[in-house]
Amino acid sequence: MKRGRASAVAHLLVWVSWCVLLLQQLAEAWMQQPPWIIWLGKLLPLLIFLPGLLRDRLRSYIWLCFVSLLYFVALVERLFAMPGNPLAVTGMVAVVTLFVAAMMYVRWRARELRGASATQTESGE
């Protein structure tokens, strides 16, 4: 089913902010050179949602909103520790954008899918 304009913009923002957040986490981990388990802890929560996002499963977007709050907390701590850190600022912008865009995408896309379902039911398909 075709997306509406609002949900298409939100969908694009989700992908852009998800990629920026992933790259920010990669860059931060690369600069700090932590053990592999820390790399896994930084990247796996984002990567675990990739199959659901690619299949446009709204439940994955909802859970991504919850997980993005963990990144938000970590980035707030990082910003308090290093106020002018450009990586932390970039991550904060990305995570806030990701949360809002994913939340709005779920809302708008679910409304579109419900409307399409109701239309098909009424037409007898």
N, C-alpha and C positions, 0 to 999 in steps of 0.2 A: 504494500500500500504506500502511496506517495505521502511524503511529509508535508505539513503546512509550512508556511514561511517562518513562523516563530520557532517551531520545533526544529526546523532545519538549521537556523542560526544557532540555537542552543546546542544542537548536536555537533556542529562545527566547533563551537567554543569548548565543548567537553573534550574533543579530540586534541585541539591545540593546547589547552591547559594541561591535559593528561601528559602529552609529550613533553611540554616544558617542565612539568614537575618531575617526570622520570629523568630527563636530562640534568635537571638541577640536583637531584639525588645522586645520580651517577657522578657528576662533577665534584660534589661535596665528598663523596666516598673516595674518589680517586685522589683528591688533594690530601685527605687525612690518612690514607693508606691503612684502613683498619683491617682486622682479620676477616676471612671470608664469611664468617657467620654474621658479621655486622653488615656486610654487603647484602647478604641474603635478607636480613631483617629490614633493610632500607628499600630494597627493590621488589621483593616477592609480593608484598601486599598490593602493589600497583599492578604487577604482571599477572596476578591470579585472576583479575577481572577481565583481562584482554579477550579471552574466548567469548564471554558473555556480551562484551561491548561490540565485538565484531558481528555477533548474531543479533544485535539490537534487542537484547533481553532487558526489560525494564527492571527486573529484580537485581541484575548486576549493577545497574546505575544507582539503584537505591542503596545497595551495600557499599558501593564506591563512595557515596556521600558519607556514610558512617566512618569508613576507613580514612577518608580525607580529613576527618576531625582529628585523628591521631597525628597526621602530618602537621596539621595546624598547630596543635599543642607543642610539638617538637620545634617547629619553626618560630613560634612565639618565644620559647626558651632561648633559641639561638639568637633571635633579635635582641633580647634583653642582655645576653652575654656579649654580643658583638653588634652594636647598633648600626654601624655603617656597612656591614657586610653585604656586598651586592648579590651574592648567591642566596643569602637568607631572604633578602627583599624580593628577589625573583621568585623564590619558592613560595613566599607568602602570597604574592599576587597570583601565582599559578594555582595554589590550593584554594584560595577564596573564590577565584573564577571557576575552578573545577566544581566546587561544592554548589555554588549558585546555579551554574549552567546545567549541571546534572539534575539538580532538584527541579528546575523549571522544565527541562526536557522530559522528565518523567511525568510531570503534571500535564504538559501540553500533548505529549505523545499518547498518554493513556486516554485523554479526552478524544483525540482523533480516532483511536482504535475502538473506543466505545461507540462513537458516532458511526463508524463504518460497520460495526457489528449490528447496531440497531437498524441501519439502513438495509443491510442484507436480510435481516429477520423480517422486516416489513415487506420487502419485495419478494419474499418466499424462496430465496436461494438457499 
